Amino acid sequence: MKNTLLLLLLFAGLSIAGANAQTLLSPDAFEKMLKNNPNIQLVDVRTPEEFADGRIQGAVNYDYYAADFAQKITQLDKTKPVMVYCEAGARSASSAEKLKKAGFNKVFDLNGGISAWREAGKKTVN
């Protein structure tokens, strides 16, 4: 009985952790989601200089390092999915967590950032 209770508690804890885990998407899955969902809010969290060097079509730029970053992300629509990316994945991972803490439920992060996107041969625009 004691072991069953421990297993149930462990499973419940893992389920909760999984529900809050960041949703990482490969470049192919990220591109597919973008193409198949017109309600996506695509956010590039790199600096304006990085953004100017090339971005994914349709992205808006909210600089992760800007003083108003936290305020800007809360202006996004919580009823629509948010997809985030940065250069390699660290800033977007942090941004995804901030979005989830702000009450966003559908948050997706490009695994490996725009670097992985480009390595996969995906198109960027200037």
Secondary structure as GFF3:
##gff-version 3
##sequence-region A 1 126
A	DSSP	alpha_helix	2	20	.	.	.	ID=ss1
A	DSSP	beta_strand	23	25	.	.	.	ID=ss2
A	DSSP	alpha_helix	27	36	.	.	.	ID=ss3
A	DSSP	beta_strand	41	44	.	.	.	ID=ss4
A	DSSP	alpha_helix	48	52	.	.	.	ID=ss5
A	DSSP	beta_strand	60	61	.	.	.	ID=ss6
A	DSSP	alpha_helix	69	73	.	.	.	ID=ss7
A	DSSP	beta_strand	82	85	.	.	.	ID=ss8
A	DSSP	alpha_helix	90	101	.	.	.	ID=ss9
A	DSSP	beta_strand	107	110	.	.	.	ID=ss10
A	DSSP	alpha_helix	113	119	.	.	.	ID=ss11
###
